Amino acid sequence: MTSGTLHDTGRLIARARWLEERCFEILGGWVVTTSDPEAKLLLARQSHHHAWHAELFGRVLPRANGLDLASDTAVDVREWVEFLDQLAATTGSVDRVVGVFDLLVPRKLAEYERWRDGSDPVRDAPVLRWLQFVIADESADLTEGRALLAGRPATAPTPAQAALRSALDRAGDLLS
């Protein structure tokens, strides 16, 4: 995944920012309705990480006359909107944690790493600086979320988890 033009780079940044804002909303919104104290604390803490990631991406979002990244962000992300809406509507604590740490965060992390690896170290230096922070944060959050899951009794995947997996598969890559 390389970003050759200002518009290409801007589109990637705008989509990443949108995704992080949405993750902040979802995880933060669940805090009130999650009964499991460990999961509630994890969601509360990590929701703020996503807000910070969105802020970082906003710092390097290109702003140029005639560059309309806001409308570009909404194009071709319908399946991602559907996946995130379905994730947001998930009610069980285990289904929520599985949806975030078995599905969403690993996909985001893989896409961020591909973006980093395909970027030009000189041309994309400002973006790469923030992207490294986001990748490190997402990796630590994933480790923490998976530790929470590992501390729970193993259960078979629920219909909600299967539906989320299917929705994410349909969504494909966001940052391509």
PyMOL commands that place a pseudoatom at each C-alpha (Angstrom):
pseudoatom trace, name=CA, resn=MET, resi=1, chain=A, elem=C, hetatm=0, pos=[0.000, 0.000, 0.000]
pseudoatom trace, name=CA, resn=THR, resi=2, chain=A, elem=C, hetatm=0, pos=[1.784, 3.093, -1.183]
pseudoatom trace, name=CA, resn=SER, resi=3, chain=A, elem=C, hetatm=0, pos=[0.501, 6.585, -1.243]
pseudoatom trace, name=CA, resn=GLY, resi=4, chain=A, elem=C, hetatm=0, pos=[1.849, 8.306, -4.326]
pseudoatom trace, name=CA, resn=THR, resi=5, chain=A, elem=C, hetatm=0, pos=[-0.037, 11.580, -4.342]
pseudoatom trace, name=CA, resn=LEU, resi=6, chain=A, elem=C, hetatm=0, pos=[-1.140, 14.068, -1.732]
pseudoatom trace, name=CA, resn=HIS, resi=7, chain=A, elem=C, hetatm=0, pos=[-4.692, 12.928, -2.376]
pseudoatom trace, name=CA, resn=ASP, resi=8, chain=A, elem=C, hetatm=0, pos=[-3.748, 9.242, -1.854]
pseudoatom trace, name=CA, resn=THR, resi=9, chain=A, elem=C, hetatm=0, pos=[-1.985, 10.023, 1.405]
pseudoatom trace, name=CA, resn=GLY, resi=10, chain=A, elem=C, hetatm=0, pos=[-4.811, 12.253, 2.537]
pseudoatom trace, name=CA, resn=ARG, resi=11, chain=A, elem=C, hetatm=0, pos=[-7.404, 9.577, 1.788]
pseudoatom trace, name=CA, resn=LEU, resi=12, chain=A, elem=C, hetatm=0, pos=[-5.519, 7.040, 3.933]
pseudoatom trace, name=CA, resn=ILE, resi=13, chain=A, elem=C, hetatm=0, pos=[-5.147, 9.519, 6.785]
pseudoatom trace, name=CA, resn=ALA, resi=14, chain=A, elem=C, hetatm=0, pos=[-8.791, 10.580, 6.594]
pseudoatom trace, name=CA, resn=ARG, resi=15, chain=A, elem=C, hetatm=0, pos=[-9.991, 6.976, 6.662]
pseudoatom trace, name=CA, resn=ALA, resi=16, chain=A, elem=C, hetatm=0, pos=[-7.705, 6.089, 9.581]
pseudoatom trace, name=CA, resn=ARG, resi=17, chain=A, elem=C, hetatm=0, pos=[-8.908, 9.155, 11.460]
pseudoatom trace, name=CA, resn=TRP, resi=18, chain=A, elem=C, hetatm=0, pos=[-12.538, 8.244, 10.774]
pseudoatom trace, name=CA, resn=LEU, resi=19, chain=A, elem=C, hetatm=0, pos=[-11.935, 4.675, 11.970]
pseudoatom trace, name=CA, resn=GLU, resi=20, chain=A, elem=C, hetatm=0, pos=[-10.248, 5.817, 15.184]
pseudoatom trace, name=CA, resn=GLU, resi=21, chain=A, elem=C, hetatm=0, pos=[-13.050, 8.304, 15.913]
pseudoatom trace, name=CA, resn=ARG, resi=22, chain=A, elem=C, hetatm=0, pos=[-15.605, 5.553, 15.410]
pseudoatom trace, name=CA, resn=CYS, resi=23, chain=A, elem=C, hetatm=0, pos=[-13.656, 3.179, 17.701]
pseudoatom trace, name=CA, resn=PHE, resi=24, chain=A, elem=C, hetatm=0, pos=[-13.592, 5.890, 20.379]
pseudoatom trace, name=CA, resn=GLU, resi=25, chain=A, elem=C, hetatm=0, pos=[-17.373, 6.272, 20.088]
pseudoatom trace, name=CA, resn=ILE, resi=26, chain=A, elem=C, hetatm=0, pos=[-18.068, 2.535, 20.200]
pseudoatom trace, name=CA, resn=LEU, resi=27, chain=A, elem=C, hetatm=0, pos=[-15.789, 1.572, 23.077]
pseudoatom trace, name=CA, resn=GLY, resi=28, chain=A, elem=C, hetatm=0, pos=[-16.665, 4.682, 25.068]
pseudoatom trace, name=CA, resn=GLY, resi=29, chain=A, elem=C, hetatm=0, pos=[-20.364, 4.118, 24.454]
pseudoatom trace, name=CA, resn=TRP, resi=30, chain=A, elem=C, hetatm=0, pos=[-20.147, 0.599, 25.820]
pseudoatom trace, name=CA, resn=VAL, resi=31, chain=A, elem=C, hetatm=0, pos=[-18.651, 1.627, 29.152]
pseudoatom trace, name=CA, resn=VAL, resi=32, chain=A, elem=C, hetatm=0, pos=[-22.041, 2.505, 30.625]
pseudoatom trace, name=CA, resn=THR, resi=33, chain=A, elem=C, hetatm=0, pos=[-23.721, -0.721, 29.509]
pseudoatom trace, name=CA, resn=THR, resi=34, chain=A, elem=C, hetatm=0, pos=[-20.924, -3.212, 30.207]
pseudoatom trace, name=CA, resn=SER, resi=35, chain=A, elem=C, hetatm=0, pos=[-21.456, -5.035, 33.482]
pseudoatom trace, name=CA, resn=ASP, resi=36, chain=A, elem=C, hetatm=0, pos=[-18.108, -6.856, 33.655]
pseudoatom trace, name=CA, resn=PRO, resi=37, chain=A, elem=C, hetatm=0, pos=[-15.819, -4.555, 35.727]
pseudoatom trace, name=CA, resn=GLU, resi=38, chain=A, elem=C, hetatm=0, pos=[-12.574, -5.648, 34.024]
pseudoatom trace, name=CA, resn=ALA, resi=39, chain=A, elem=C, hetatm=0, pos=[-14.035, -5.225, 30.553]
pseudoatom trace, name=CA, resn=LYS, resi=40, chain=A, elem=C, hetatm=0, pos=[-15.588, -1.890, 31.528]
pseudoatom trace, name=CA, resn=LEU, resi=41, chain=A, elem=C, hetatm=0, pos=[-12.235, -0.538, 32.720]
pseudoatom trace, name=CA, resn=LEU, resi=42, chain=A, elem=C, hetatm=0, pos=[-10.430, -1.813, 29.612]
pseudoatom trace, name=CA, resn=LEU, resi=43, chain=A, elem=C, hetatm=0, pos=[-13.010, -0.265, 27.271]
pseudoatom trace, name=CA, resn=ALA, resi=44, chain=A, elem=C, hetatm=0, pos=[-12.946, 3.055, 29.107]
pseudoatom trace, name=CA, resn=ARG, resi=45, chain=A, elem=C, hetatm=0, pos=[-9.178, 3.304, 29.022]
pseudoatom trace, name=CA, resn=GLN, resi=46, chain=A, elem=C, hetatm=0, pos=[-8.745, 2.155, 25.453]
pseudoatom trace, name=CA, resn=SER, resi=47, chain=A, elem=C, hetatm=0, pos=[-11.519, 4.332, 24.070]
pseudoatom trace, name=CA, resn=HIS, resi=48, chain=A, elem=C, hetatm=0, pos=[-9.342, 7.312, 24.929]
pseudoatom trace, name=CA, resn=HIS, resi=49, chain=A, elem=C, hetatm=0, pos=[-6.431, 5.762, 23.038]
pseudoatom trace, name=CA, resn=HIS, resi=50, chain=A, elem=C, hetatm=0, pos=[-8.583, 5.816, 19.902]
pseudoatom trace, name=CA, resn=ALA, resi=51, chain=A, elem=C, hetatm=0, pos=[-9.494, 9.458, 20.467]
pseudoatom trace, name=CA, resn=TRP, resi=52, chain=A, elem=C, hetatm=0, pos=[-5.789, 10.270, 20.704]
pseudoatom trace, name=CA, resn=HIS, resi=53, chain=A, elem=C, hetatm=0, pos=[-5.048, 8.288, 17.531]
pseudoatom trace, name=CA, resn=ALA, resi=54, chain=A, elem=C, hetatm=0, pos=[-7.710, 10.282, 15.682]
pseudoatom trace, name=CA, resn=GLU, resi=55, chain=A, elem=C, hetatm=0, pos=[-6.115, 13.481, 16.958]
pseudoatom trace, name=CA, resn=LEU, resi=56, chain=A, elem=C, hetatm=0, pos=[-2.683, 12.348, 15.728]
pseudoatom trace, name=CA, resn=PHE, resi=57, chain=A, elem=C, hetatm=0, pos=[-4.024, 11.548, 12.268]
pseudoatom trace, name=CA, resn=GLY, resi=58, chain=A, elem=C, hetatm=0, pos=[-5.794, 14.905, 12.233]
pseudoatom trace, name=CA, resn=ARG, resi=59, chain=A, elem=C, hetatm=0, pos=[-2.451, 16.649, 12.770]
pseudoatom trace, name=CA, resn=VAL, resi=60, chain=A, elem=C, hetatm=0, pos=[-1.076, 15.318, 9.473]
pseudoatom trace, name=CA, resn=LEU, resi=61, chain=A, elem=C, hetatm=0, pos=[-4.277, 15.411, 7.429]
pseudoatom trace, name=CA, resn=PRO, resi=62, chain=A, elem=C, hetatm=0, pos=[-3.446, 17.398, 4.292]
pseudoatom trace, name=CA, resn=ARG, resi=63, chain=A, elem=C, hetatm=0, pos=[-5.321, 20.631, 3.866]
pseudoatom trace, name=CA, resn=ALA, resi=64, chain=A, elem=C, hetatm=0, pos=[-5.192, 22.135, 0.423]
pseudoatom trace, name=CA, resn=ASN, resi=65, chain=A, elem=C, hetatm=0, pos=[-7.502, 24.188, -1.728]
pseudoatom trace, name=CA, resn=GLY, resi=66, chain=A, elem=C, hetatm=0, pos=[-9.731, 21.834, -3.716]
pseudoatom trace, name=CA, resn=LEU, resi=67, chain=A, elem=C, hetatm=0, pos=[-8.831, 18.755, -1.664]
pseudoatom trace, name=CA, resn=ASP, resi=68, chain=A, elem=C, hetatm=0, pos=[-12.083, 17.311, -0.309]
pseudoatom trace, name=CA, resn=LEU, resi=69, chain=A, elem=C, hetatm=0, pos=[-11.099, 14.386, 1.884]
pseudoatom trace, name=CA, resn=ALA, resi=70, chain=A, elem=C, hetatm=0, pos=[-14.286, 14.477, 3.952]
pseudoatom trace, name=CA, resn=SER, resi=71, chain=A, elem=C, hetatm=0, pos=[-16.402, 13.287, 1.037]
pseudoatom trace, name=CA, resn=ASP, resi=72, chain=A, elem=C, hetatm=0, pos=[-13.707, 10.797, -0.013]
pseudoatom trace, name=CA, resn=THR, resi=73, chain=A, elem=C, hetatm=0, pos=[-13.782, 9.159, 3.403]
pseudoatom trace, name=CA, resn=ALA, resi=74, chain=A, elem=C, hetatm=0, pos=[-17.450, 8.292, 3.012]
pseudoatom trace, name=CA, resn=VAL, resi=75, chain=A, elem=C, hetatm=0, pos=[-16.920, 6.723, -0.426]
pseudoatom trace, name=CA, resn=ASP, resi=76, chain=A, elem=C, hetatm=0, pos=[-16.499, 2.950, -0.582]
pseudoatom trace, name=CA, resn=VAL, resi=77, chain=A, elem=C, hetatm=0, pos=[-16.644, 2.362, 3.170]
pseudoatom trace, name=CA, resn=ARG, resi=78, chain=A, elem=C, hetatm=0, pos=[-20.281, 1.259, 3.339]
pseudoatom trace, name=CA, resn=GLU, resi=79, chain=A, elem=C, hetatm=0, pos=[-19.301, -2.265, 4.447]
pseudoatom trace, name=CA, resn=TRP, resi=80, chain=A, elem=C, hetatm=0, pos=[-17.036, -0.827, 7.161]
pseudoatom trace, name=CA, resn=VAL, resi=81, chain=A, elem=C, hetatm=0, pos=[-19.889, 1.363, 8.386]
pseudoatom trace, name=CA, resn=GLU, resi=82, chain=A, elem=C, hetatm=0, pos=[-22.120, -1.717, 8.508]
pseudoatom trace, name=CA, resn=PHE, resi=83, chain=A, elem=C, hetatm=0, pos=[-19.494, -3.750, 10.393]
pseudoatom trace, name=CA, resn=LEU, resi=84, chain=A, elem=C, hetatm=0, pos=[-18.872, -0.974, 12.932]
pseudoatom trace, name=CA, resn=ASP, resi=85, chain=A, elem=C, hetatm=0, pos=[-22.606, -0.372, 13.381]
pseudoatom trace, name=CA, resn=GLN, resi=86, chain=A, elem=C, hetatm=0, pos=[-23.098, -4.087, 13.996]
pseudoatom trace, name=CA, resn=LEU, resi=87, chain=A, elem=C, hetatm=0, pos=[-20.175, -4.094, 16.438]
pseudoatom trace, name=CA, resn=ALA, resi=88, chain=A, elem=C, hetatm=0, pos=[-21.607, -1.059, 18.250]
pseudoatom trace, name=CA, resn=ALA, resi=89, chain=A, elem=C, hetatm=0, pos=[-24.967, -2.850, 18.621]
pseudoatom trace, name=CA, resn=THR, resi=90, chain=A, elem=C, hetatm=0, pos=[-23.339, -5.904, 20.250]
pseudoatom trace, name=CA, resn=THR, resi=91, chain=A, elem=C, hetatm=0, pos=[-24.656, -6.352, 23.775]
pseudoatom trace, name=CA, resn=GLY, resi=92, chain=A, elem=C, hetatm=0, pos=[-22.765, -9.109, 25.594]
pseudoatom trace, name=CA, resn=SER, resi=93, chain=A, elem=C, hetatm=0, pos=[-19.453, -8.283, 27.273]
pseudoatom trace, name=CA, resn=VAL, resi=94, chain=A, elem=C, hetatm=0, pos=[-17.721, -11.358, 25.841]
pseudoatom trace, name=CA, resn=ASP, resi=95, chain=A, elem=C, hetatm=0, pos=[-19.074, -10.694, 22.340]
pseudoatom trace, name=CA, resn=ARG, resi=96, chain=A, elem=C, hetatm=0, pos=[-17.894, -7.093, 22.584]
pseudoatom trace, name=CA, resn=VAL, resi=97, chain=A, elem=C, hetatm=0, pos=[-14.398, -8.022, 23.731]
pseudoatom trace, name=CA, resn=VAL, resi=98, chain=A, elem=C, hetatm=0, pos=[-14.131, -10.757, 21.085]
pseudoatom trace, name=CA, resn=GLY, resi=99, chain=A, elem=C, hetatm=0, pos=[-15.381, -8.346, 18.418]
pseudoatom trace, name=CA, resn=VAL, resi=100, chain=A, elem=C, hetatm=0, pos=[-12.751, -5.791, 19.335]
pseudoatom trace, name=CA, resn=PHE, resi=101, chain=A, elem=C, hetatm=0, pos=[-9.737, -7.964, 20.176]
pseudoatom trace, name=CA, resn=ASP, resi=102, chain=A, elem=C, hetatm=0, pos=[-10.216, -10.963, 17.898]
pseudoatom trace, name=CA, resn=LEU, resi=103, chain=A, elem=C, hetatm=0, pos=[-11.572, -9.047, 14.907]
pseudoatom trace, name=CA, resn=LEU, resi=104, chain=A, elem=C, hetatm=0, pos=[-11.297, -5.262, 14.801]
pseudoatom trace, name=CA, resn=VAL, resi=105, chain=A, elem=C, hetatm=0, pos=[-7.929, -4.483, 16.380]
pseudoatom trace, name=CA, resn=PRO, resi=106, chain=A, elem=C, hetatm=0, pos=[-5.993, -7.257, 14.596]
pseudoatom trace, name=CA, resn=ARG, resi=107, chain=A, elem=C, hetatm=0, pos=[-7.393, -6.057, 11.248]
pseudoatom trace, name=CA, resn=LYS, resi=108, chain=A, elem=C, hetatm=0, pos=[-6.593, -2.418, 12.036]
pseudoatom trace, name=CA, resn=LEU, resi=109, chain=A, elem=C, hetatm=0, pos=[-3.112, -3.300, 13.202]
pseudoatom trace, name=CA, resn=ALA, resi=110, chain=A, elem=C, hetatm=0, pos=[-2.385, -5.342, 10.062]
pseudoatom trace, name=CA, resn=GLU, resi=111, chain=A, elem=C, hetatm=0, pos=[-3.591, -2.494, 7.848]
pseudoatom trace, name=CA, resn=TYR, resi=112, chain=A, elem=C, hetatm=0, pos=[-1.558, 0.108, 9.747]
pseudoatom trace, name=CA, resn=GLU, resi=113, chain=A, elem=C, hetatm=0, pos=[1.547, -2.077, 9.462]
pseudoatom trace, name=CA, resn=ARG, resi=114, chain=A, elem=C, hetatm=0, pos=[1.033, -2.541, 5.696]
pseudoatom trace, name=CA, resn=TRP, resi=115, chain=A, elem=C, hetatm=0, pos=[0.578, 1.216, 5.372]
pseudoatom trace, name=CA, resn=ARG, resi=116, chain=A, elem=C, hetatm=0, pos=[3.783, 1.843, 7.297]
pseudoatom trace, name=CA, resn=ASP, resi=117, chain=A, elem=C, hetatm=0, pos=[5.739, -0.748, 5.339]
pseudoatom trace, name=CA, resn=GLY, resi=118, chain=A, elem=C, hetatm=0, pos=[4.563, 0.648, 1.995]
pseudoatom trace, name=CA, resn=SER, resi=119, chain=A, elem=C, hetatm=0, pos=[5.274, 4.275, 2.838]
pseudoatom trace, name=CA, resn=ASP, resi=120, chain=A, elem=C, hetatm=0, pos=[8.211, 6.321, 1.648]
pseudoatom trace, name=CA, resn=PRO, resi=121, chain=A, elem=C, hetatm=0, pos=[10.404, 7.173, 4.676]
pseudoatom trace, name=CA, resn=VAL, resi=122, chain=A, elem=C, hetatm=0, pos=[11.181, 10.659, 3.367]
pseudoatom trace, name=CA, resn=ARG, resi=123, chain=A, elem=C, hetatm=0, pos=[7.958, 11.761, 1.696]
pseudoatom trace, name=CA, resn=ASP, resi=124, chain=A, elem=C, hetatm=0, pos=[5.734, 10.248, 4.395]
pseudoatom trace, name=CA, resn=ALA, resi=125, chain=A, elem=C, hetatm=0, pos=[7.941, 11.025, 7.425]
pseudoatom trace, name=CA, resn=PRO, resi=126, chain=A, elem=C, hetatm=0, pos=[5.331, 13.122, 9.298]
pseudoatom trace, name=CA, resn=VAL, resi=127, chain=A, elem=C, hetatm=0, pos=[2.674, 10.440, 8.859]
pseudoatom trace, name=CA, resn=LEU, resi=128, chain=A, elem=C, hetatm=0, pos=[5.090, 7.637, 9.744]
pseudoatom trace, name=CA, resn=ARG, resi=129, chain=A, elem=C, hetatm=0, pos=[6.001, 9.353, 13.007]
pseudoatom trace, name=CA, resn=TRP, resi=130, chain=A, elem=C, hetatm=0, pos=[2.396, 9.280, 14.232]
pseudoatom trace, name=CA, resn=LEU, resi=131, chain=A, elem=C, hetatm=0, pos=[1.678, 5.918, 12.643]
pseudoatom trace, name=CA, resn=GLN, resi=132, chain=A, elem=C, hetatm=0, pos=[4.473, 4.366, 14.718]
pseudoatom trace, name=CA, resn=PHE, resi=133, chain=A, elem=C, hetatm=0, pos=[2.837, 5.685, 17.906]
pseudoatom trace, name=CA, resn=VAL, resi=134, chain=A, elem=C, hetatm=0, pos=[-0.538, 4.315, 16.817]
pseudoatom trace, name=CA, resn=ILE, resi=135, chain=A, elem=C, hetatm=0, pos=[0.909, 0.896, 15.927]
pseudoatom trace, name=CA, resn=ALA, resi=136, chain=A, elem=C, hetatm=0, pos=[2.694, 0.641, 19.283]
pseudoatom trace, name=CA, resn=ASP, resi=137, chain=A, elem=C, hetatm=0, pos=[-0.496, 1.644, 21.105]
pseudoatom trace, name=CA, resn=GLU, resi=138, chain=A, elem=C, hetatm=0, pos=[-2.688, -0.770, 19.129]
pseudoatom trace, name=CA, resn=SER, resi=139, chain=A, elem=C, hetatm=0, pos=[-0.214, -3.613, 19.766]
pseudoatom trace, name=CA, resn=ALA, resi=140, chain=A, elem=C, hetatm=0, pos=[-0.243, -2.965, 23.508]
pseudoatom trace, name=CA, resn=ASP, resi=141, chain=A, elem=C, hetatm=0, pos=[-4.041, -2.665, 23.524]
pseudoatom trace, name=CA, resn=LEU, resi=142, chain=A, elem=C, hetatm=0, pos=[-4.374, -5.929, 21.617]
pseudoatom trace, name=CA, resn=THR, resi=143, chain=A, elem=C, hetatm=0, pos=[-2.116, -7.709, 24.095]
pseudoatom trace, name=CA, resn=GLU, resi=144, chain=A, elem=C, hetatm=0, pos=[-4.157, -6.357, 26.997]
pseudoatom trace, name=CA, resn=GLY, resi=145, chain=A, elem=C, hetatm=0, pos=[-7.475, -7.286, 25.367]
pseudoatom trace, name=CA, resn=ARG, resi=146, chain=A, elem=C, hetatm=0, pos=[-6.325, -10.789, 24.525]
pseudoatom trace, name=CA, resn=ALA, resi=147, chain=A, elem=C, hetatm=0, pos=[-5.091, -11.249, 28.095]
pseudoatom trace, name=CA, resn=LEU, resi=148, chain=A, elem=C, hetatm=0, pos=[-8.585, -10.384, 29.309]
pseudoatom trace, name=CA, resn=LEU, resi=149, chain=A, elem=C, hetatm=0, pos=[-10.046, -12.954, 26.924]
pseudoatom trace, name=CA, resn=ALA, resi=150, chain=A, elem=C, hetatm=0, pos=[-7.488, -15.595, 27.927]
pseudoatom trace, name=CA, resn=GLY, resi=151, chain=A, elem=C, hetatm=0, pos=[-8.485, -15.176, 31.573]
pseudoatom trace, name=CA, resn=ARG, resi=152, chain=A, elem=C, hetatm=0, pos=[-12.052, -16.223, 30.769]
pseudoatom trace, name=CA, resn=PRO, resi=153, chain=A, elem=C, hetatm=0, pos=[-13.399, -19.743, 30.369]
pseudoatom trace, name=CA, resn=ALA, resi=154, chain=A, elem=C, hetatm=0, pos=[-13.288, -20.828, 26.735]
pseudoatom trace, name=CA, resn=THR, resi=155, chain=A, elem=C, hetatm=0, pos=[-16.649, -20.742, 25.010]
pseudoatom trace, name=CA, resn=ALA, resi=156, chain=A, elem=C, hetatm=0, pos=[-17.820, -21.622, 21.536]
pseudoatom trace, name=CA, resn=PRO, resi=157, chain=A, elem=C, hetatm=0, pos=[-18.251, -18.695, 19.158]
pseudoatom trace, name=CA, resn=THR, resi=158, chain=A, elem=C, hetatm=0, pos=[-21.695, -17.165, 19.497]
pseudoatom trace, name=CA, resn=PRO, resi=159, chain=A, elem=C, hetatm=0, pos=[-23.982, -16.252, 16.588]
pseudoatom trace, name=CA, resn=ALA, resi=160, chain=A, elem=C, hetatm=0, pos=[-23.142, -12.578, 17.260]
pseudoatom trace, name=CA, resn=GLN, resi=161, chain=A, elem=C, hetatm=0, pos=[-19.422, -13.290, 16.924]
pseudoatom trace, name=CA, resn=ALA, resi=162, chain=A, elem=C, hetatm=0, pos=[-19.971, -15.241, 13.696]
pseudoatom trace, name=CA, resn=ALA, resi=163, chain=A, elem=C, hetatm=0, pos=[-22.056, -12.399, 12.277]
pseudoatom trace, name=CA, resn=LEU, resi=164, chain=A, elem=C, hetatm=0, pos=[-19.344, -9.878, 13.173]
pseudoatom trace, name=CA, resn=ARG, resi=165, chain=A, elem=C, hetatm=0, pos=[-16.663, -12.029, 11.533]
pseudoatom trace, name=CA, resn=SER, resi=166, chain=A, elem=C, hetatm=0, pos=[-18.772, -12.282, 8.384]
pseudoatom trace, name=CA, resn=ALA, resi=167, chain=A, elem=C, hetatm=0, pos=[-19.395, -8.512, 8.335]
pseudoatom trace, name=CA, resn=LEU, resi=168, chain=A, elem=C, hetatm=0, pos=[-15.677, -7.780, 8.720]
pseudoatom trace, name=CA, resn=ASP, resi=169, chain=A, elem=C, hetatm=0, pos=[-14.846, -10.225, 5.933]
pseudoatom trace, name=CA, resn=ARG, resi=170, chain=A, elem=C, hetatm=0, pos=[-17.320, -8.409, 3.668]
pseudoatom trace, name=CA, resn=ALA, resi=171, chain=A, elem=C, hetatm=0, pos=[-15.797, -5.064, 4.621]
pseudoatom trace, name=CA, resn=GLY, resi=172, chain=A, elem=C, hetatm=0, pos=[-12.360, -6.013, 3.340]
pseudoatom trace, name=CA, resn=ASP, resi=173, chain=A, elem=C, hetatm=0, pos=[-9.485, -3.574, 3.618]
pseudoatom trace, name=CA, resn=LEU, resi=174, chain=A, elem=C, hetatm=0, pos=[-10.212, 0.011, 4.576]
pseudoatom trace, name=CA, resn=LEU, resi=175, chain=A, elem=C, hetatm=0, pos=[-6.784, 1.448, 3.887]
pseudoatom trace, name=CA, resn=SER, resi=176, chain=A, elem=C, hetatm=0, pos=[-6.103, 0.196, 0.395]
for i in range(1, 176): cmd.bond("trace and resi %d" % i, "trace and resi %d" % (i + 1))
show_as sticks, trace
zoom trace
